[in-house]
Amino acid sequence: MGRYEEAIDPLIKALQDQNAMVRPGATRSLGDIGDARASDALTYLASNDENADVRSIPLGR
């Protein structure tokens, strides 16, 4: 089990949070972790999130 294993699912859920301050942090964290389970959600948000901060976050390291 990876170091961040327990954080992946809650962070993926946080990508759907209505609070515009939550999604950028979750996006950065998941991008840094690099777990494949978040790939589809991160790719979608990079193109479609209403928050420009989320759309501009580079995915992965």
N, C-alpha and C positions, 0 to 999 in steps of 0.2 A: 504494500500500500504506500503510495506516494506521500510526501510531506504535506501536501495540500489537499489530499483526497476528500476530506470531510467538508472542505470549503466549496468544492465545485458546484454541487447541486444548489445550495443556497445562493451562490453568486449567479448562477443561470436564472434562478427565479427572480433575483433582484434586477435583472435586465428588463423585466416587465413592470418594474415599480413605476407608479405614477409620479413620484417625486423626481423632478429633474436633477436633483443633486445626487441621487443614489445611482442612477444608470452609468454615469461616467466612471465612477469608482469601481463598479462591478465590471465594466468593460475593460478598464486598465488591468485590474487584477486577473481576470480570466485571460487576457492577452499575454500577460507576464507568465502565468502558469503554463499556458500552452496546451491544455488538455483538449483532445479532439472532440470530446462531448460538447464543447461550447462552440465549436466551429460554425455550425449552421446559424445559430442565434447571433453570433458576433458578425458574421457576414451580412445577415439581414439588417442588423442595426446600423452597420457601416453605411448602408445605402438608404435606409428608410427612417431612421429615428428622427423625430421632430427637433431634437436637441442637437445643435451644430457641434457642441463639444463632444458628444458621443460619436457623431459621424466622422470627426476629424482625428480620433484616437487611432494611432497605428496599431495594427493587430500583430501580436507576436513580438519577439525580441529583435 
